[in-house]
């Protein structure tokens, strides 16, 4: 599956009935990080989390099938720490909701980091200032 560079955020949510309409709730963090603005109109793509999605996640895919991380090892970035991980490390999100883990940081800090490790779904950044 090809994912557009215009993707603003990615999250899981249930579709709930609300009278004659149905609602997909957007997590608060997407509003707080500025990925989505209340009152704006967006195009929405829904991907099943059913049996087909589970079986496709176990198949081998080529690198070109997956979006590439938006950061590279050695890159310098300014990021804002939005959350803390289970082990107390700071969590920052950049393009498409990609996560950068920043040890020794606190929620609300804006820090300059050097990317030291890049994985398909997260990176690690070290504070340099």
RAQUI-V68003 format. One record per residue. N is the residue number from 1. RES is the residue in one letter. SS is DSSP state (H for helix, E for strand, C for the rest). Layout:
BEGIN
N_RES_SS, N_RES_SS
END
This chain:
BEGIN
1_X_C, 2_X_C, 3_X_C, 4_X_C, 5_X_C, 6_X_C, 7_X_C, 8_X_C, 9_X_C, 10_X_C, 11_X_C, 12_X_C, 13_X_C, 14_X_C, 15_X_E, 16_X_E, 17_X_E, 18_X_E, 19_X_C, 20_X_C, 21_X_E, 22_X_E, 23_X_E, 24_X_E, 25_X_C, 26_X_C, 27_X_C, 28_X_H, 29_X_H, 30_X_H, 31_X_H, 32_X_H, 33_X_C, 34_X_C, 35_X_C, 36_X_C, 37_X_C, 38_X_C, 39_X_C, 40_X_C, 41_X_C, 42_X_C, 43_X_C, 44_X_C, 45_X_C, 46_X_C, 47_X_C, 48_X_C, 49_X_C, 50_X_C, 51_X_H, 52_X_H, 53_X_H, 54_X_H, 55_X_H, 56_X_H, 57_X_C, 58_X_C, 59_X_C, 60_X_C, 61_X_C, 62_X_C, 63_X_H, 64_X_H, 65_X_H, 66_X_C, 67_X_C, 68_X_C, 69_X_C, 70_X_C, 71_X_C, 72_X_C, 73_X_C, 74_X_C, 75_X_C, 76_X_E, 77_X_E, 78_X_E, 79_X_E, 80_X_E, 81_X_C, 82_X_C, 83_X_E, 84_X_E, 85_X_C, 86_X_C, 87_X_C, 88_X_C, 89_X_C, 90_X_E, 91_X_E, 92_X_E, 93_X_E, 94_X_C, 95_X_H, 96_X_H, 97_X_H, 98_X_C, 99_X_E, 100_X_E, 101_X_E, 102_X_E, 103_X_C, 104_X_C, 105_X_C, 106_X_C, 107_X_C, 108_X_C, 109_X_C, 110_X_E, 111_X_E, 112_X_E, 113_X_E, 114_X_E, 115_X_E, 116_X_E, 117_X_E, 118_X_E, 119_X_C, 120_X_C, 121_X_C, 122_X_E, 123_X_E, 124_X_E, 125_X_E, 126_X_E, 127_X_E, 128_X_C, 129_X_C
END
